[in-house]
Amino acid sequence: MTNDSSQNETTGVGNSSKVPLDDADDEFQDTKDTGYAWVVALSGFTAFAIYAPVATMLVNRFSVRFSLILATCLSSIGYVSTAYTTDFHWLFFNYSVLQGFARALVLTPAFVCVTMYFEKRQGQVQAFATSGAGFGALLMVPLTQWLMDTYQFQGAFLLLGGVAMHGFVCALLFRPFTLHLKFNKRNNNSRNCSLHHKISKKTGYKLHKFGEFPQTNFDYISANSEEDDQHRKHHDILGLLKKILQSCSSWFRHVSLVFSPCLAVDRYDKSHHTRSKVFHFSIFKHAPFVTACLSVVFYKLGNKTFLDFLPATSLEAGLTSGQMSVLLSIVQIADMGGKLAIGFAMDTELLRPYLEITYIAMLFMLAVLNGAVPLLREFSAFGVLGGVYGLLSGASTIQRTMVVARMVDPDVLASCYGVLYGFQGLGTLVGPPVAGS
């Protein structure tokens, strides 16, 4: 549930990034026609092609919690700095570098932590864990449009920066896998020792009753002398400085204990005998995985074009801005429903053997729907096509992760997801500028 909530702000605003950019006519009039396409494209490109492998390394090196804290910081800084910029190049930097890295730090660990905690029913777990992206976009698309209409460009981005800071709360709710194993071990030990504690309490009561007190090393004479020394040290400057240093040391130690889970090394192997690798380069020798990565490039080329230019296409067909926001919400609702439906369906014995076949069939249907968008003129037609497209798009996302998880070993799965998102970024880079030209 924490993983689902963490994607609401970052991924939701990322999927609705065309809404604030379309309303920035007065800010960047000279670069509106061609520049915005590159801003949106490079935002997804840096999030996947460049930063997704880096995000995987950070998760392998530290933990999912550390990744989300860093993503929240970058996302908030990007929104606030965008509010005060009047230079298109700074907007270019915010969406390409800061927002791209933040999205990668949220999306990539979403699949890694699910694989880390769950071994059975991967489809259902992946569906629930990644449905936050669709739910976040469902809320953020109309919210972003309302903020732009009410508070204009600067005020809207300042408020979005505050919304992004809720990621800190989600990060604190994440439990790294190492701590998860420690807590489970501690609970098991406490259950095993519960009978021993009860017997010890009864034994101590009997010893006290018969006057047989347990032995102690307490020395009453030395205790009195230590009290005198402590009384004299209160008037000694060196003793006072020593206590101040001890207090500062204790304070820093407590602070380090608070922040140590964020920087702790989180090992995914349950044996904990060997340190997990930061990145597995052997995955590039796996031919089926490389083929799957190449197919993602062409899939994302059409998918990102559909999502980014659907608002402009609907407005050109005569739809209002309110209908355009509703249309984007329909796509995101269908995307979330498709993830949940396919997650439960693919875990059944009937459809599990046909995972690869259904995935390829959905990719072909998405291509047909993508080509039919310019032919639409009515809001109802846009709504039906957007709903079907969202269902198939969400279902294919879950199927893609399940296909990759089936073809590679669990030890290298985190690195595979990072590389898979990297190839996905290539299609994100090429799609919108080509369609915009």
Secondary structure, 3 states (H helix, E strand, C coil): CHHHHHHHHHHHHHHCCHHHHHCCCCCCCCCHHHHHHHHHHHHHHHHHHHHHHHHHHHHHHCCHHHHHHHHHHHHHHHHHHHHCCCCHHHHHHHHHHHHHHHHHHHHHHHHHHHHHHCCCCHHHHHHHHHHHHHHHHHHHHHHHHHHHHHHHHHHHHHHHHHHHCCHHHHHHHCCCHHHHHHHHHHHHHHHHCHHHHHHHHHHHHHHHHCCCCCCCCCCHHHHHHHHHHHHHHCCCHHHHHHHHHHHHHHHHHHHHHHHHHHHCCCCCCCCCCCCCCCCCHHHHHCHHHHHHHHHHHHHHHHHHHHHHHHHHHHHHCCCCHHHHHHHHHHHHHHHHHHHHHHHHHCCCCCCHHHHHHHHHHHHHHHHHHHHHHHHCCCHHHHHHHHHHHHHHHHHHHHHHHHHHHHHCCHHHHHHHHHHHHHHHHHHHHHHHHHHHC
